[in-house]
């Protein structure tokens, strides 16, 4: 990896000379001769910029009262933000851009490479000379535009609070007319030079194409030599020293040989597609890649402009952190495909429309300035996070057959299961769905604060039920020696949450053995007595949460003088809810059981006791049976959001 030789700020509009940024030394930017900024709204010390050559980033802190920006995102006063190479600083929001540029030393291992680098540097300097600003030309040619310099005495009289010579606002207003005339001339000359540079660039591109053609004609060995010589260290992007590492090697560095392709062609146009309750947007320029950087959107990339929890209208959003656009661009340059995965249940509930979301997310991508893909789940089922359905769809149908490397991929989201006050004045996370989504996929997970702000990992809570820990070979009954059926007539009472496996148990083990089952409790009591009179055994397949509901059937058994056994299903409410979500995913005809029913049962549940009149109480463990390996794989994912 080539080392960094220097760092500077370059004006894209070419209105001033590059401003050097020494390693680790704060540099103040603002209204000055160096920036050619004459706007009274801009302080003399508007920004403090510090370059870190080791990490290839600069720290930016706003000192002035009026808003500055990085990559188009407004800064907060006195808050330090990181900006990678290629990022743009605006002295005032949308005005006076300064682009971060690092100059790299050539690799010491290759003498030829050093010569090539020097040639490239000379070429670059020549191009810069062709764009030379009037401000950099001979002072004699612009003497009539220069203001008379102040004497030392005048400077001392106008010394500002920070100790530097500063002009008053009144003096600025007096000079405005003269400076406006000077600025018009500067812009005119810059435009003339820019036209000349454009012609130069076209010629350079033609030369480069010719060189590429010549390389193809050379023998294989010579071609490899030329390839190694021409690789420019300046194109190599170094991962930041803090926070999650973006890559193990530079995208311009040597790649490991692999039979799988690592990148596809860029998308020729932006395309929206619908697949049932899943909407997919592939923006123009997106490439299929073997490394994927996935992100949630709300609370991770954007937040509301209004400050409310939910947006009040489609335009109620802003970028969450100023560092986000630069970080995403660096990921893209580092060989990652940027993909956003978002749950938008409000579409199915009629609270928002997919057209509004399309408009909103298109504007967000325009603001971020990086080609990306978006997957929107508008309902429940396999596409709703934390289920990995959206990720699987992207890999199988949305990545041009390029196989995704799980070990090199990552996911960032704000629904991370963090408790209340995980940081000062921070609320509890509304769910854990993003962390569980990454866990289901098997990729590295970060919160927005960890990934974009390089903060330490915050504490978090995982759900009490872990579907991965289910043992399909565990004993069904406790004690294992207990018998499911009896040779003599009896009443079997099932107790447990909805979706805990009671119906499957009775239909699999009891009904085939001649046990009769009933529906509502009133009908159950009547039919139970009738079946017992006819000599049949009976199974009561209701939830039966409390002693009162169970006593009805115990009395029926006593009247018929037959024993009554209780089968208590040990599945917790969280596991029952997981089972319910799984049923919804594999059976479209299934009628969902809402959380209110689950919570009502939990509030009434009293664990059965022998003192109620049961001759035996058998605990039934949840041991699922699956139709195939795909169903088992789905069940063992985290399906609940918290």
C-alpha positions as CSV (number, residue, x, y, z in Angstrom):
1,X,0.0,0.0,0.0
2,X,1.6,3.3,-1.0
3,X,2.0,5.9,1.7
4,X,0.5,9.3,1.7
5,X,2.8,12.2,0.8
6,X,0.5,15.1,1.3
7,X,-3.1,16.2,1.6
8,X,-4.8,19.3,0.2
9,X,-8.2,20.8,-0.5
10,X,-8.9,21.5,-4.2
11,X,-11.7,23.8,-5.4
12,X,-13.8,22.0,-8.1
13,X,-14.7,25.4,-9.5
14,X,-11.0,26.3,-9.8
15,X,-11.4,29.7,-8.1
16,X,-8.3,29.3,-5.9
17,X,-5.1,27.4,-5.4
18,X,-5.1,24.1,-3.5
19,X,-5.0,24.5,0.3
20,X,-2.4,22.2,2.0
21,X,-3.5,20.1,5.0
22,X,-0.5,19.0,7.1
23,X,-0.7,15.7,9.0
24,X,-2.5,16.1,12.3
25,X,-2.4,19.9,12.3
26,X,-5.7,21.9,12.5
27,X,-6.2,24.3,9.6
28,X,-8.9,27.0,9.8
29,X,-11.0,27.7,6.7
30,X,-13.3,30.6,6.1
31,X,-13.6,34.0,4.5
32,X,-10.1,34.6,3.4
33,X,-7.7,35.2,0.5
34,X,-6.9,31.5,0.4
35,X,-10.5,30.4,-0.3
36,X,-11.5,33.5,-2.3
37,X,-14.7,33.6,-0.2
38,X,-16.1,37.1,0.4
39,X,-19.5,36.2,1.8
40,X,-20.0,38.1,5.1
41,X,-22.0,35.1,6.4
42,X,-18.9,33.0,6.4
43,X,-16.6,33.5,9.5
44,X,-12.9,33.9,9.2
45,X,-12.7,30.7,11.2
46,X,-15.8,28.9,9.8
47,X,-14.3,25.4,9.9
48,X,-11.4,23.6,11.6
49,X,-10.1,20.8,9.3
50,X,-7.5,18.2,10.4
51,X,-6.0,15.7,8.1
52,X,-5.1,12.2,9.3
53,X,-2.7,10.8,6.6
54,X,-2.6,7.3,8.2
55,X,-6.3,6.7,7.9
56,X,-6.8,8.7,4.7
57,X,-9.5,10.9,6.3
58,X,-10.0,14.4,7.5
59,X,-11.9,15.6,10.5
60,X,-14.2,18.6,10.0
61,X,-15.6,20.8,12.8
62,X,-17.9,23.8,12.3
63,X,-16.9,26.8,14.4
64,X,-18.9,29.5,12.6
65,X,-22.5,30.4,13.4
66,X,-23.9,29.7,9.9
67,X,-24.2,26.2,8.6
68,X,-21.5,24.5,6.6
69,X,-21.8,21.0,5.0
70,X,-19.9,18.0,3.9
71,X,-21.1,16.1,0.8
72,X,-24.2,18.2,0.8
73,X,-25.2,17.3,4.4
74,X,-25.4,20.2,6.9
75,X,-23.0,20.1,9.9
76,X,-23.9,20.7,13.5
77,X,-21.8,23.3,15.3
78,X,-18.8,22.0,17.3
79,X,-19.5,18.4,16.2
80,X,-16.5,16.6,14.6
81,X,-17.3,14.7,11.4
82,X,-15.0,12.4,9.4
83,X,-14.6,12.8,5.6
84,X,-12.8,10.3,3.4
85,X,-10.7,11.1,0.3
86,X,-12.9,12.5,-2.5
87,X,-15.4,14.0,-0.1
88,X,-16.4,17.6,-0.5
89,X,-16.5,20.3,2.2
90,X,-18.8,23.4,1.7
91,X,-17.8,26.5,3.6
92,X,-21.5,27.5,3.6
93,X,-24.2,24.9,2.8
94,X,-24.2,24.4,-1.0
95,X,-21.5,27.1,-1.6
96,X,-17.7,27.3,-1.8
97,X,-16.8,23.6,-2.3
98,X,-13.4,22.2,-1.3
99,X,-12.6,18.6,-2.3
100,X,-10.3,16.4,-0.2
101,X,-7.4,15.1,-2.1
102,X,-4.5,12.9,-0.9
103,X,-1.3,12.6,-2.8
104,X,0.3,9.1,-2.6
105,X,4.0,8.2,-2.7
106,X,4.8,5.6,-5.4
107,X,5.5,2.0,-4.3
108,X,9.2,1.7,-3.3
109,X,9.3,-1.9,-4.7
110,X,9.0,-0.9,-8.3
111,X,11.5,1.5,-9.9
112,X,9.6,1.4,-13.1
113,X,6.3,2.0,-11.2
114,X,8.0,5.1,-9.7
115,X,8.9,6.4,-13.1
116,X,5.3,5.8,-14.3
117,X,4.0,7.6,-11.2
118,X,6.2,10.6,-11.9
119,X,5.0,10.7,-15.5
120,X,1.4,10.6,-14.3
121,X,2.1,13.3,-11.8
122,X,3.7,15.5,-14.5
123,X,0.7,14.9,-16.7
124,X,-1.6,15.8,-13.9
125,X,0.3,19.0,-13.2
126,X,0.2,19.9,-16.8
127,X,-3.6,19.5,-16.8
128,X,-3.8,21.7,-13.7
129,X,-1.6,24.3,-15.4
130,X,-4.1,24.3,-18.3
131,X,-6.8,25.1,-15.8
132,X,-4.8,27.8,-14.0
133,X,-7.0,30.3,-12.2
134,X,-6.5,34.1,-12.8
135,X,-5.8,34.2,-9.1
136,X,-2.7,32.2,-9.6
137,X,-1.3,34.1,-12.6
138,X,1.1,37.0,-12.4
139,X,0.1,39.7,-10.0
140,X,1.1,42.4,-12.5
141,X,-1.7,41.5,-14.8
142,X,-4.3,42.1,-12.1
143,X,-2.9,45.1,-10.2
144,X,-5.8,47.2,-11.1
145,X,-8.1,44.7,-9.3
146,X,-6.0,44.3,-6.1
147,X,-7.1,46.3,-3.0
148,X,-4.4,48.4,-1.3
149,X,-2.9,46.5,1.6
150,X,-3.5,47.8,5.1
151,X,-0.6,49.2,7.1
152,X,0.5,47.4,10.3
153,X,-1.2,50.1,12.3
154,X,-4.5,49.6,10.6
155,X,-4.3,45.8,11.0
156,X,-3.7,46.2,14.8
157,X,-6.7,48.5,15.1
158,X,-8.9,45.9,13.4
159,X,-7.6,42.9,15.3
160,X,-10.5,40.5,16.0
161,X,-11.2,38.6,19.3
162,X,-9.3,35.5,18.1
163,X,-6.1,37.6,17.6
164,X,-6.1,37.6,13.8
165,X,-6.5,40.7,11.6
166,X,-10.2,40.9,10.6
167,X,-12.2,43.4,8.6
168,X,-15.4,44.7,9.9
169,X,-18.7,44.1,8.2
170,X,-18.9,47.7,7.2
171,X,-15.5,47.5,5.4
172,X,-16.7,44.3,3.6
173,X,-19.8,46.1,2.3
174,X,-17.7,49.0,1.0
175,X,-15.5,46.5,-1.0
176,X,-18.4,44.5,-2.3
177,X,-18.8,46.3,-5.6
178,X,-15.1,46.2,-6.4
179,X,-14.9,42.5,-5.5
180,X,-18.0,41.6,-7.5
181,X,-16.3,43.0,-10.6
182,X,-13.2,41.0,-9.8
183,X,-15.2,37.8,-9.3
184,X,-17.0,38.2,-12.6
185,X,-13.6,38.5,-14.3
186,X,-12.3,35.4,-12.4
187,X,-15.3,33.3,-13.5
188,X,-15.0,34.4,-17.1
189,X,-11.3,33.5,-17.2
190,X,-11.9,30.2,-15.4
191,X,-14.6,29.2,-17.9
192,X,-12.2,29.9,-20.8
193,X,-9.5,27.8,-19.2
194,X,-12.0,25.0,-18.4
195,X,-13.0,24.8,-22.0
196,X,-9.3,24.4,-23.0
197,X,-8.9,21.7,-20.3
198,X,-11.9,19.7,-21.6
199,X,-10.3,19.6,-25.1
200,X,-7.0,18.4,-23.4
201,X,-8.9,15.7,-21.5
202,X,-10.5,14.3,-24.7
203,X,-7.1,14.0,-26.3
204,X,-5.7,12.3,-23.2
205,X,-8.6,9.8,-23.2
206,X,-7.8,9.0,-26.9
207,X,-4.2,8.4,-26.0
208,X,-5.2,6.1,-23.1
209,X,-7.4,4.0,-25.4
210,X,-4.5,3.7,-27.9
211,X,-2.2,2.5,-25.1
212,X,-4.8,-0.1,-24.0
213,X,-5.0,-1.4,-27.6
214,X,-1.2,-1.6,-27.7
215,X,-1.1,-3.6,-24.5
216,X,-3.6,-6.2,-25.8
217,X,-1.3,-6.8,-28.8
218,X,1.7,-7.6,-26.7
219,X,2.6,-11.2,-25.5
220,X,1.0,-12.5,-22.3
221,X,4.1,-12.2,-20.1
222,X,4.8,-8.7,-21.3
223,X,1.2,-7.7,-20.8
224,X,1.3,-8.8,-17.2
225,X,4.5,-6.8,-16.7
226,X,2.9,-3.7,-18.1
227,X,-0.2,-4.2,-16.0
228,X,1.9,-4.3,-12.8
229,X,3.8,-1.2,-13.9
230,X,0.8,0.9,-14.7
231,X,-1.2,0.2,-11.5
232,X,-1.3,3.6,-9.7
233,X,-1.0,3.6,-5.9
234,X,-3.0,6.8,-5.9
235,X,-6.1,4.8,-6.8
236,X,-5.7,2.5,-3.7
237,X,-8.2,3.3,-0.9
238,X,-7.0,2.6,2.6
239,X,-9.6,1.5,5.2
240,X,-9.9,3.8,8.2
241,X,-7.9,2.9,11.3
242,X,-11.0,3.3,13.4
243,X,-14.3,1.5,13.1
244,X,-15.2,-1.6,11.0
245,X,-12.8,-2.4,8.3
246,X,-14.2,-2.0,4.8
247,X,-11.9,-4.4,3.0
248,X,-8.9,-6.6,3.4
249,X,-7.3,-5.5,0.2
250,X,-7.4,-2.5,-2.0
251,X,-9.8,-2.8,-5.0
252,X,-6.9,-1.9,-7.2
253,X,-4.6,-4.4,-5.5
254,X,-4.1,-8.1,-6.5
255,X,-7.2,-10.2,-6.4
256,X,-7.3,-13.9,-5.4
257,X,-8.0,-16.3,-8.3
258,X,-11.6,-17.6,-8.1
259,X,-13.8,-19.4,-10.6
260,X,-16.6,-17.2,-9.5
261,X,-16.9,-13.7,-11.1
262,X,-16.8,-10.9,-8.5
263,X,-18.6,-8.2,-10.5
264,X,-21.3,-7.8,-13.2
265,X,-21.9,-5.0,-15.7
266,X,-23.5,-1.8,-14.6
267,X,-27.3,-1.4,-14.9
268,X,-28.1,0.6,-18.0
269,X,-31.2,2.2,-16.5
270,X,-33.1,2.6,-13.3
271,X,-35.7,-0.1,-12.9
272,X,-38.6,-0.8,-10.4
273,X,-40.0,-4.3,-10.2
274,X,-42.7,-5.9,-8.1
275,X,-42.8,-9.5,-6.7
276,X,-46.0,-9.9,-4.7
277,X,-45.4,-7.8,-1.6
278,X,-41.7,-7.1,-2.4
279,X,-40.6,-4.1,-4.5
280,X,-37.1,-3.9,-5.9
281,X,-35.4,-0.8,-7.3
282,X,-32.1,-1.2,-9.2
283,X,-30.6,2.2,-9.9
284,X,-28.7,3.0,-13.1
285,X,-25.0,2.2,-12.6
286,X,-25.5,-0.5,-10.0
287,X,-23.2,-3.5,-10.4
288,X,-23.7,-7.0,-9.1
289,X,-20.8,-7.7,-6.8
290,X,-19.6,-10.5,-4.5
291,X,-19.3,-8.1,-1.5
292,X,-22.5,-6.6,-0.2
293,X,-22.9,-3.7,2.2
294,X,-26.5,-3.8,3.4
295,X,-28.3,-1.1,5.2
296,X,-31.7,-0.4,6.8
297,X,-33.1,3.0,5.8
298,X,-35.3,4.7,8.4
299,X,-33.2,5.5,11.5
300,X,-30.0,4.3,9.8
301,X,-29.6,6.4,6.7
302,X,-32.3,9.0,7.2
303,X,-34.4,10.4,10.0
304,X,-37.4,12.8,10.1
305,X,-36.8,16.5,9.4
306,X,-39.7,17.3,11.8
307,X,-38.1,15.4,14.7
308,X,-41.1,13.2,15.1
309,X,-40.9,9.4,15.3
310,X,-42.8,8.8,12.0
311,X,-42.7,11.1,9.0
312,X,-45.6,13.5,8.6
313,X,-45.3,13.6,4.8
314,X,-43.1,12.0,2.0
315,X,-40.7,14.9,2.1
316,X,-40.2,14.8,5.9
317,X,-36.7,13.3,5.9
318,X,-33.0,14.3,6.2
319,X,-29.7,12.4,6.1
320,X,-29.0,11.1,9.7
321,X,-25.3,11.8,9.8
322,X,-23.1,14.0,7.6
323,X,-20.5,11.2,7.3
324,X,-23.0,8.8,5.6
325,X,-22.6,9.8,1.9
326,X,-18.8,9.8,2.1
327,X,-18.8,6.4,3.9
328,X,-21.1,4.9,1.3
329,X,-19.0,6.2,-1.6
330,X,-15.9,4.7,-0.1
331,X,-17.6,1.4,0.3
332,X,-18.7,1.5,-3.4
333,X,-15.1,2.4,-4.4
334,X,-13.8,-0.4,-2.2
335,X,-15.8,-3.0,-4.3
336,X,-19.0,-3.3,-2.3
337,X,-22.5,-3.3,-3.7
338,X,-24.7,-1.0,-1.7
339,X,-28.2,-2.5,-1.0
340,X,-30.9,-1.1,1.3
341,X,-33.5,-3.5,2.9
342,X,-36.5,-1.9,4.5
343,X,-39.8,-3.1,6.1
344,X,-42.7,-0.8,5.1
345,X,-45.8,-2.5,6.6
346,X,-47.6,0.8,6.3
347,X,-48.3,0.1,2.6
348,X,-50.4,-3.0,3.4
349,X,-52.2,-1.1,6.2
350,X,-53.0,1.9,3.9
351,X,-51.0,4.4,5.9
352,X,-48.7,5.2,3.0
353,X,-48.5,4.4,-0.7
354,X,-45.8,2.6,-2.6
355,X,-45.7,5.6,-5.1
356,X,-44.9,7.9,-2.2
357,X,-42.1,5.6,-1.1
358,X,-40.7,5.3,-4.6
359,X,-40.5,9.1,-4.8
360,X,-39.0,9.4,-1.4
361,X,-36.3,6.8,-1.7
362,X,-35.3,8.0,-5.2
363,X,-34.7,11.4,-3.7
364,X,-32.7,9.8,-0.9
365,X,-30.5,8.0,-3.4
366,X,-30.0,11.2,-5.4
367,X,-28.8,12.9,-2.2
368,X,-26.4,10.1,-1.3
369,X,-24.9,10.2,-4.8
370,X,-24.0,6.5,-4.9
371,X,-25.5,3.7,-7.1
372,X,-27.6,1.4,-5.0
373,X,-30.3,-1.2,-4.9
374,X,-33.4,-1.0,-2.7
375,X,-35.7,-3.9,-1.5
376,X,-39.0,-2.9,0.1
377,X,-41.1,-5.4,2.0
378,X,-44.7,-4.1,2.2
379,X,-46.3,-6.9,4.2
380,X,-45.6,-9.9,6.4
381,X,-44.2,-13.3,5.3
382,X,-40.7,-14.3,4.3
383,X,-39.7,-10.9,3.0
384,X,-40.2,-9.1,6.3
385,X,-37.1,-8.7,8.4
386,X,-35.7,-10.4,10.4
387,X,-36.6,-13.3,8.0
388,X,-33.8,-13.4,5.4
389,X,-36.2,-13.5,2.4
390,X,-35.2,-10.1,1.0
391,X,-31.5,-11.1,1.2
392,X,-32.1,-14.4,-0.4
393,X,-34.1,-12.8,-3.2
394,X,-31.2,-10.3,-3.8
395,X,-28.7,-13.1,-4.0
396,X,-30.7,-15.4,-6.2
397,X,-32.5,-13.0,-8.5
398,X,-31.0,-9.5,-8.0
399,X,-27.3,-10.0,-8.4
400,X,-26.7,-11.2,-11.9
401,X,-25.6,-14.7,-10.8
402,X,-22.6,-13.2,-8.9
403,X,-22.2,-15.3,-5.8
404,X,-22.2,-13.2,-2.6
405,X,-19.3,-13.7,-0.2
406,X,-20.9,-13.8,3.3
407,X,-17.6,-13.4,5.1
408,X,-16.8,-10.2,3.2
409,X,-20.3,-8.7,3.5
410,X,-21.9,-6.6,6.3
411,X,-25.2,-5.1,7.4
412,X,-26.0,-1.9,9.3
413,X,-29.3,-1.1,11.1
414,X,-30.7,0.7,14.1
415,X,-33.2,-1.9,15.3
416,X,-30.5,-3.6,17.5
417,X,-32.2,-4.5,20.8
418,X,-30.5,-1.8,22.8
419,X,-32.1,-1.0,26.1
420,X,-33.3,2.4,27.4
421,X,-30.4,4.8,28.0
422,X,-27.9,2.7,26.1
423,X,-26.4,6.2,25.5
424,X,-27.2,9.6,27.0
425,X,-30.8,10.6,26.3
426,X,-31.3,7.6,24.0
427,X,-34.6,5.6,24.0
428,X,-34.9,1.8,23.9
429,X,-34.7,0.4,20.4
430,X,-38.2,-0.4,19.1
431,X,-37.0,-3.9,18.1
432,X,-34.1,-6.2,17.4
433,X,-35.0,-7.0,13.8
434,X,-31.9,-5.6,12.1
435,X,-29.5,-7.4,14.4
436,X,-31.5,-10.6,14.0
437,X,-31.6,-10.1,10.2
438,X,-27.8,-10.0,10.1
439,X,-27.6,-13.0,12.4
440,X,-29.9,-15.0,10.1
441,X,-27.8,-14.2,7.1
442,X,-24.5,-14.7,8.9
443,X,-22.9,-11.3,8.1
444,X,-21.2,-8.9,10.4
445,X,-23.5,-6.4,12.1
446,X,-23.1,-2.8,13.1
447,X,-25.4,-0.1,14.4
448,X,-25.3,3.3,12.6
449,X,-23.3,4.8,15.5
450,X,-20.7,2.0,15.4
451,X,-20.3,2.1,11.6
452,X,-20.6,5.8,10.7
453,X,-19.5,7.4,14.0
454,X,-17.0,4.8,15.1
455,X,-18.6,4.5,18.6
456,X,-18.1,1.6,20.9
457,X,-20.6,-1.2,20.7
458,X,-23.6,-0.6,23.0
459,X,-25.2,-3.2,25.2
460,X,-28.2,-5.1,23.7
461,X,-30.8,-7.7,24.6
462,X,-31.5,-10.8,22.6
463,X,-35.0,-12.5,22.4
464,X,-35.5,-15.2,25.1
465,X,-36.3,-17.8,22.4
466,X,-33.5,-18.9,20.2
467,X,-34.9,-21.0,17.3
468,X,-31.4,-22.2,16.4
469,X,-31.3,-24.1,19.7
470,X,-34.3,-26.3,18.9
471,X,-33.3,-30.0,19.3
472,X,-35.4,-32.2,17.0
473,X,-34.2,-35.3,18.7
474,X,-35.1,-34.2,22.3
475,X,-37.7,-36.4,24.2
476,X,-41.3,-35.3,23.6
477,X,-42.6,-36.0,27.1
478,X,-41.3,-35.2,30.6
479,X,-40.9,-37.7,32.2
480,X,-39.8,-39.7,29.1
481,X,-41.4,-42.8,30.6
482,X,-44.9,-41.3,30.5
483,X,-47.4,-42.8,28.1
484,X,-49.3,-40.7,25.5
485,X,-52.4,-42.9,25.3
486,X,-54.1,-45.2,27.8
487,X,-55.8,-48.6,27.2
488,X,-58.6,-47.7,29.5
489,X,-61.2,-44.9,29.0
490,X,-60.0,-41.4,30.2
491,X,-60.2,-37.7,29.7
492,X,-57.0,-35.9,28.4
493,X,-56.9,-32.2,29.0
494,X,-54.4,-30.1,26.9
495,X,-53.0,-26.9,28.4
496,X,-50.8,-24.4,26.5
497,X,-50.5,-21.3,24.4
498,X,-52.1,-21.0,21.0
499,X,-49.7,-22.3,18.3
500,X,-47.7,-24.4,20.9
501,X,-48.5,-27.6,19.0
502,X,-51.6,-28.9,20.9
503,X,-53.7,-29.6,17.7
504,X,-50.7,-31.3,16.0
505,X,-50.2,-33.5,19.1
506,X,-53.8,-34.6,19.4
507,X,-54.2,-35.2,15.6
508,X,-51.0,-37.2,15.4
509,X,-51.1,-39.2,18.6
510,X,-54.6,-39.3,20.2
511,X,-57.3,-39.0,17.5
512,X,-55.9,-42.0,15.5
513,X,-56.2,-44.0,18.7
514,X,-60.0,-43.4,19.0
515,X,-59.9,-40.2,21.2
516,X,-62.8,-37.8,20.5
517,X,-62.1,-34.1,20.3
518,X,-64.5,-31.1,20.6
519,X,-64.6,-27.4,19.9
520,X,-66.0,-24.6,22.1
521,X,-66.1,-25.2,25.9
522,X,-69.9,-25.4,26.2
523,X,-70.1,-27.9,23.4
524,X,-67.0,-29.7,24.8
525,X,-68.6,-30.2,28.2
526,X,-71.8,-31.6,26.7
527,X,-70.1,-33.8,24.1
528,X,-67.5,-34.9,26.7
529,X,-70.2,-36.3,28.9
530,X,-71.9,-37.9,25.9
531,X,-68.7,-39.5,24.7
532,X,-67.9,-40.8,28.1
533,X,-71.3,-42.4,28.4
534,X,-70.6,-44.1,25.1
535,X,-67.4,-45.5,26.4
536,X,-65.0,-43.3,24.4
537,X,-61.9,-41.5,25.7
538,X,-61.9,-37.8,25.2
539,X,-59.2,-35.2,24.4
540,X,-60.0,-31.5,25.2
541,X,-58.0,-29.5,22.6
542,X,-58.5,-25.9,24.0
543,X,-56.1,-23.6,25.7
544,X,-57.6,-24.1,29.2
545,X,-55.4,-21.5,30.9
546,X,-56.9,-21.4,34.4
547,X,-58.3,-23.7,37.1
548,X,-61.9,-22.7,36.4
549,X,-61.8,-23.7,32.7
550,X,-60.2,-27.0,33.6
551,X,-62.5,-27.9,36.5
552,X,-65.5,-28.4,34.1
553,X,-63.8,-31.3,32.4
554,X,-62.4,-32.7,35.6
555,X,-66.0,-32.8,37.0
556,X,-67.1,-34.6,33.8
557,X,-64.4,-37.3,34.3
558,X,-65.4,-37.7,38.0
559,X,-69.1,-38.1,37.0
560,X,-68.2,-40.8,34.5
561,X,-65.8,-42.3,37.0
562,X,-62.8,-42.2,34.6
563,X,-59.3,-40.7,35.2
564,X,-58.4,-37.2,33.9
565,X,-54.8,-36.6,32.8
566,X,-53.3,-33.2,31.9
567,X,-50.8,-32.6,29.2
568,X,-49.0,-29.3,29.8
569,X,-47.2,-27.8,26.8
570,X,-44.1,-26.0,28.0
571,X,-43.6,-23.6,25.0
572,X,-43.3,-20.0,26.1
573,X,-45.3,-17.1,24.6
574,X,-42.2,-16.1,22.6
575,X,-41.9,-19.6,21.1
576,X,-45.6,-19.7,20.4
577,X,-45.4,-16.4,18.6
578,X,-42.5,-17.7,16.6
579,X,-44.5,-20.8,15.7
580,X,-47.4,-18.6,14.6
581,X,-45.1,-16.5,12.4
582,X,-43.7,-19.7,10.8
583,X,-47.2,-21.0,10.0
584,X,-48.1,-17.7,8.3
585,X,-45.0,-18.1,6.1
586,X,-45.5,-21.7,5.0
587,X,-49.3,-21.8,4.8
588,X,-51.0,-18.9,3.0
589,X,-54.5,-20.2,4.0
590,X,-53.6,-20.0,7.7
591,X,-55.7,-17.6,9.7
592,X,-53.2,-15.5,11.9
593,X,-53.5,-15.4,15.6
594,X,-52.9,-11.9,16.9
595,X,-50.8,-10.9,19.9
596,X,-53.9,-9.9,21.9
597,X,-55.0,-13.5,22.1
598,X,-51.5,-14.6,23.1
599,X,-51.3,-11.9,25.8
600,X,-54.8,-12.7,27.1
601,X,-53.8,-16.4,27.6
602,X,-50.5,-15.4,29.3
603,X,-52.4,-13.2,31.8
604,X,-54.8,-16.0,32.7
605,X,-52.4,-18.9,32.7
606,X,-52.1,-20.9,35.9
607,X,-49.7,-23.9,35.7
608,X,-51.8,-27.1,36.3
609,X,-51.4,-28.9,39.7
610,X,-52.3,-32.3,40.8
611,X,-54.5,-30.8,43.6
612,X,-57.0,-29.8,40.9
613,X,-58.0,-33.5,40.6
614,X,-55.6,-34.7,37.8
615,X,-54.4,-38.3,38.1
616,X,-51.3,-37.3,36.2
617,X,-49.6,-34.2,34.8
618,X,-47.3,-34.8,31.8
619,X,-45.1,-32.0,30.4
620,X,-44.9,-31.9,26.6
621,X,-41.8,-30.3,25.0
622,X,-42.0,-28.7,21.7
623,X,-40.2,-31.0,19.3
624,X,-41.1,-29.9,15.7
625,X,-41.3,-32.2,12.7
626,X,-40.5,-30.7,9.3
627,X,-41.7,-31.5,5.8
628,X,-38.3,-30.9,4.3
629,X,-34.9,-29.3,5.0
630,X,-36.1,-25.9,3.6
631,X,-38.9,-25.7,6.2
632,X,-36.5,-26.6,8.9
633,X,-34.0,-23.9,7.7
634,X,-36.8,-21.3,7.8
635,X,-38.0,-22.4,11.3
636,X,-34.5,-22.1,12.7
637,X,-34.2,-18.4,11.6
638,X,-35.2,-15.6,14.0
639,X,-38.7,-14.7,12.7
640,X,-39.8,-12.3,15.4
641,X,-38.7,-8.7,15.5
642,X,-38.2,-8.7,19.3
